[in-house]
């Protein structure tokens, strides 16, 4: 009988080891890439959810304040439709001894210098009190450019990130927030609502 020419090989050659390592490296790189993409998408989605939630809470706060205002004490006071990035108003506390009792004047405005939305009590006086309600308001409303045109098709031109549209007793409030997410990417969140302000009770 012919002797075996060679024994069965045991283990892998150096070339096979190198090929195997290279294949494993490619697979690992793909896993890392997929995981990184999923993580980025997740972070962007989370940033968008947080921004939209904050926008909704801020809008509700503004709406609750304005809807209790007396229409005759709202500034701007245009009878025709008008829009502004600020609103000044007073709340009626009722009638006492035949006279309407007014609360201190209040103002809500967007500071163009730092994008902060402020609520101010007794604006323009030495005793004014200012509180920042939000610090991430976009300079212009979503889709709008500073070019003298109605870019977002809402009938307004070059409107800021906070808009009060006044038409009779109806006040439409629109707000766009924008925060930088991972890698500096920003996603605007826009919310809007319409409230009806009330008339002060008649004095006797």
Secondary structure, DSSP 8 states (H G I E B T S, - for coil): ----SS----S--HHHHHHHHHHHHHHHHHHHHHHHHHHHHHHHHHHHHHHHHHHHHHHHHHHHHHTTBBGGG-BS--SS-EEESEEEE-BEEEEETTEEEE---EEEEEETTTTEEEEEESTTSTT-EEEEEES-B-SB-TT--SSSS-TTSSS-SS-BSEEEEEETTEEEEEEEEEEE-GGG-EEEEEEEEEEE-B------
